[in-house]
Amino acid sequence: NSEHRRLAFPVDSVLKNNDDGTSRQAALRTLCEGEDLMVVEVWFDDYLFGGKLNIRVMTEQGCVGEIRPKDVATVRSYFGTSVRMIYLEINKAEGATGEDEYHADVVIIEELEKKE
């Protein structure tokens, strides 16, 4: 029985559309299936922008946002380490206009060394 730690990184730019015009909000709404909270599979797509490494957050519905620039190095540092799981946690909230707005966190469950 090992110890673990939950780390959550807010997904940036969830209110923007993707370069191909697809809506990130529509993708998150579809993934949420009407629930207030949903957990889905996630993977990452690295790209360079202005000479800096960025990470797109990808789901079966396409890109839903990006890792915040200040979190990129931290998130990347977990790639290939003893991570139990990485998933996307989507939650629905009321937006400024009264419409539903979807937000998401990339959650990393890190395996810690078992304390003796």
C-alpha positions as CSV (number, residue, x, y, z in Angstrom):
1,N,0.0,0.0,0.0
2,S,1.9,3.0,-1.2
3,E,1.4,6.7,-0.5
4,H,0.2,9.0,-3.2
5,R,-0.3,12.7,-3.7
6,R,-2.9,14.4,-5.9
7,L,-1.7,17.4,-7.9
8,A,-4.2,19.5,-9.9
9,F,-3.3,21.9,-12.7
10,P,-6.0,24.2,-14.1
11,V,-6.4,24.0,-17.9
12,D,-5.9,27.3,-19.5
13,S,-8.0,28.9,-22.4
14,V,-11.0,26.6,-22.1
15,L,-13.3,29.5,-23.3
16,K,-11.3,29.9,-26.5
17,N,-11.9,28.0,-29.8
18,N,-9.3,25.8,-31.4
19,D,-7.4,26.9,-34.5
20,D,-9.7,24.8,-36.6
21,G,-12.7,26.7,-35.2
22,T,-14.0,23.9,-32.9
23,S,-15.3,25.0,-29.5
24,R,-13.4,23.9,-26.5
25,Q,-16.6,24.5,-24.4
26,A,-18.6,22.2,-26.7
27,A,-16.0,19.5,-26.3
28,L,-16.0,19.8,-22.5
29,R,-19.9,19.9,-22.5
30,T,-19.9,16.6,-24.6
31,L,-17.4,15.0,-22.3
32,C,-19.3,16.1,-19.2
33,E,-22.6,14.4,-20.5
34,G,-24.7,16.7,-18.4
35,E,-23.0,15.9,-15.1
36,D,-21.6,18.6,-12.8
37,L,-18.3,16.7,-12.5
38,M,-16.7,14.2,-14.9
39,V,-13.4,12.4,-15.1
40,V,-12.0,11.5,-18.5
41,E,-8.9,10.2,-20.2
42,V,-6.4,12.9,-21.2
43,W,-3.2,13.0,-23.2
44,F,-0.8,15.8,-24.2
45,D,0.4,17.4,-27.4
46,D,3.6,19.4,-27.2
47,Y,4.2,22.3,-29.5
48,L,6.4,25.4,-29.8
49,F,5.0,28.9,-29.7
50,G,7.3,31.9,-29.8
51,G,10.2,29.6,-29.0
52,K,8.6,28.3,-25.9
53,L,7.3,24.8,-25.2
54,N,3.5,24.6,-24.7
55,I,1.3,21.6,-24.0
56,R,-2.2,21.1,-25.5
57,V,-4.6,19.1,-23.4
58,M,-6.2,16.5,-25.6
59,T,-9.3,14.3,-25.2
60,E,-11.4,12.1,-27.4
61,Q,-13.3,15.3,-28.3
62,G,-10.1,17.0,-29.3
63,C,-8.2,19.8,-27.7
64,V,-9.9,21.4,-24.7
65,G,-7.2,23.9,-23.6
66,E,-3.6,24.2,-22.6
67,I,-1.4,23.7,-19.6
68,R,-0.7,27.2,-18.1
69,P,2.8,28.4,-19.1
70,K,3.9,28.5,-15.5
71,D,2.9,24.8,-15.0
72,V,4.5,23.4,-18.2
73,A,7.8,22.5,-16.7
74,T,6.2,21.0,-13.6
75,V,3.7,18.9,-15.6
76,R,6.5,17.7,-18.0
77,S,8.6,16.7,-15.0
78,Y,6.1,14.0,-14.2
79,F,6.3,12.4,-17.7
80,G,7.9,9.0,-17.3
81,T,8.0,9.1,-13.5
82,S,6.1,6.9,-11.1
83,V,2.7,8.3,-11.7
84,R,-0.3,6.2,-10.8
85,M,-2.6,8.1,-13.1
86,I,-3.2,11.3,-15.1
87,Y,-6.7,12.3,-15.9
88,L,-8.9,15.3,-16.7
89,E,-11.4,16.5,-14.2
90,I,-14.1,18.6,-15.8
91,N,-16.6,20.7,-13.8
92,K,-19.6,22.7,-14.8
93,A,-20.3,26.1,-13.2
94,E,-22.4,29.1,-14.0
95,G,-20.5,31.6,-16.1
96,A,-20.7,35.4,-15.9
97,T,-23.6,35.5,-18.4
98,G,-25.6,32.9,-16.5
99,E,-24.8,30.2,-19.1
100,D,-23.1,27.0,-18.1
101,E,-19.3,27.2,-18.3
102,Y,-17.0,24.2,-18.2
103,H,-13.6,24.2,-16.6
104,A,-11.0,21.5,-16.2
105,D,-8.0,20.4,-14.2
106,V,-5.3,18.0,-15.3
107,V,-4.9,15.8,-12.2
108,I,-1.8,13.8,-11.6
109,I,-1.8,11.1,-8.9
110,E,1.9,10.7,-7.9
111,E,3.2,7.6,-6.3
112,L,5.3,8.5,-3.2
113,E,7.9,6.4,-1.6
114,K,6.3,4.4,1.1
115,K,7.2,5.7,4.5
116,E,8.6,3.1,6.9
